[in-house]
Amino acid sequence: MVEHYYSPKPAVPRREREIRCILRGREYLFVTDSGVFSKSRIDPGTELLIEAMTISPSDIVLDLGCGYGPIGIVAAGLAGNGRVYLVDVNERACELARGNIERNGVMNAEVRCGEGFSAVNGIVFDAILSNPPIRAGKAVVYGMVEEAAEHLRPGGRLWMVARTKQGARSLRVRIEEIFGNAREVEKGGGYRVICAEK
């Protein structure tokens, strides 16, 4: 069986590396590893979502499928009086995200390892952010959209990014079916950022 970055326990040998980058005008240091999504650089879709997302200072935020943590860690900087939860099924990614939270001096974020929303049961969010695992298939990604609607407070927002050639348009249609609205807030480099409000 082929192993994916959304496997719970990656078996591929570890090979850590550091990434330094500027996101939203601030420098960040991330440690990545084999067996996680976009291990050698910040994925262009992730970067586009980070630059496009609107987070208020007191927001309660979920980074769904956090990988090694860039989206959630930047969101925590924007939600200085709020709280950010980073969730991933990949245990190695969760370990890296915890280290990256500390490495970047983030005090208002925590990582929870688990399958989707099961890791944050009972929490209602102002914003849910995701660069979803498109390769896991539409059933998985559309399921994330449906559950997101149940875990957002009224007025809360879902932010997702996808490649134009890997179903961004059909994802937008599905988001609109669930939320009754969906707008493309940014595009570039073959990616589109979609936002919907509950």
Protein Blocks (a to p, Z undefined) as FASTA:
>chain_A
ZZdfkbfbacbdcddddddddeehiacdddddehiahklbccfklmmmmmmpccdfkbcc
ddehklnolmmmmmmmmmmmlccddddfblklmmmmmmmmmmnopakbccdedehjllmg
hiacfbdcddddfknojklmmmmmmmmmmmpcehiacdddddfknopmmmmmmmmmmnop
acdfbgeehiacddddZZ
